[in-house]
Amino acid sequence: MARPKDSYIIEVHYPKSQGGLIELRRRLGKAYIEFIKGYIMGLPICGEEKDELYIKIIERIRLNGENCD
């Protein structure tokens, strides 16, 4: 069955204050880390490999974050 090709408008409302933006970034980062943890936990590999993979991903995220500033 084909999906309709209607477009939908998504409105995004950012906080107006700098503190609100910082809090939004912190909450998004926390949600992203939780998503990564959940994904890794579902992989069919041993716990030690999961730990190593998690550490590698977090290090990569930190390096990319430093390059964005």
C-alpha positions as CSV (number, residue, x, y, z in Angstrom):
1,M,0.0,0.0,0.0
2,A,1.5,3.4,-1.0
3,R,1.9,6.1,1.5
4,P,0.4,9.5,0.9
5,K,2.8,12.2,-0.3
6,D,1.2,14.9,1.8
7,S,3.7,17.2,3.5
8,Y,3.4,18.0,7.2
9,I,4.6,21.1,9.0
10,I,6.6,20.5,12.2
11,E,7.0,23.6,14.3
12,V,9.9,23.7,16.7
13,H,9.9,26.1,19.6
14,Y,13.4,26.8,21.0
15,P,13.8,28.3,24.5
16,K,14.4,32.1,24.3
17,S,17.0,32.3,27.1
18,Q,20.6,31.0,26.9
19,G,20.0,28.9,30.0
20,G,17.0,27.3,28.4
21,L,19.1,26.4,25.3
22,I,21.8,24.9,27.5
23,E,19.2,22.8,29.4
24,L,17.7,21.7,26.1
25,R,21.1,20.5,24.8
26,R,21.7,18.7,28.1
27,R,18.4,16.9,27.9
28,L,18.9,16.0,24.3
29,G,22.4,14.6,25.1
30,K,21.1,12.6,27.9
31,A,18.3,11.1,25.7
32,Y,20.9,10.3,23.0
33,I,23.1,8.5,25.5
34,E,20.2,6.5,26.8
35,F,19.3,5.5,23.2
36,I,22.9,4.3,22.6
37,K,22.8,2.3,25.8
38,G,19.6,0.6,24.9
39,Y,20.8,-0.2,21.4
40,I,24.1,-1.7,22.6
41,M,22.3,-3.7,25.3
42,G,20.2,-5.3,22.6
43,L,23.2,-6.5,20.6
44,P,24.0,-10.2,20.6
45,I,27.5,-9.8,21.9
46,C,29.1,-10.4,25.3
47,G,29.1,-7.8,28.1
48,E,32.8,-7.0,27.8
49,E,32.4,-6.2,24.1
50,K,29.3,-4.1,24.9
51,D,31.4,-2.1,27.4
52,E,34.2,-1.6,24.9
53,L,31.8,-0.5,22.2
54,Y,30.1,2.0,24.6
55,I,33.4,3.5,25.5
56,K,34.4,3.9,21.9
57,I,31.1,5.6,21.0
58,I,31.3,8.0,23.9
59,E,34.9,8.9,23.1
60,R,33.9,9.5,19.4
61,I,31.0,11.7,20.5
62,R,33.2,13.8,22.8
63,L,35.8,14.3,20.0
64,N,33.1,15.3,17.6
65,G,31.6,17.7,20.2
66,E,35.0,19.4,20.6
67,N,35.3,19.9,16.9
68,C,31.9,21.6,16.7
69,D,32.8,24.6,18.9
